[in-house]
Amino acid sequence: MAGDGQVLIIEELQPEGKLKMKAEAFINGYMR
């Protein structure tokens, strides 16, 4: 899965919006 590490970094930076940021990061990593 591309963007896996990206998701982890975003989760640490934005724990409150974890689910939303995770979805965006997953989509970005998947499309690239």
C-alpha positions as CSV (number, residue, x, y, z in Angstrom):
1,M,0.0,0.0,0.0
2,A,1.4,3.3,-1.0
3,G,1.1,6.1,1.5
4,D,1.1,3.8,4.5
5,G,3.8,5.7,6.4
6,Q,2.1,9.0,5.4
7,V,-1.0,7.9,7.2
8,L,1.0,7.1,10.4
9,I,2.6,10.6,10.3
10,I,-0.7,12.3,9.8
11,E,-2.3,10.3,12.6
12,E,0.4,11.6,15.0
13,L,0.1,15.2,13.9
14,Q,-3.7,15.2,13.8
15,P,-5.0,12.6,16.4
16,E,-8.4,14.4,16.6
17,G,-9.1,14.3,12.8
18,K,-7.4,10.9,12.5
19,L,-10.2,9.2,10.5
20,K,-10.7,12.1,8.1
21,M,-7.0,12.6,7.5
22,K,-6.4,8.9,7.2
23,A,-9.1,8.7,4.4
24,E,-7.5,11.6,2.6
25,A,-4.0,10.2,2.9
26,F,-5.2,6.8,1.8
27,I,-6.9,8.3,-1.3
28,N,-3.8,10.4,-2.1
29,G,-1.4,7.5,-1.7
30,Y,-3.7,5.2,-3.7
31,M,-4.1,7.6,-6.6
32,R,-0.4,8.3,-6.9
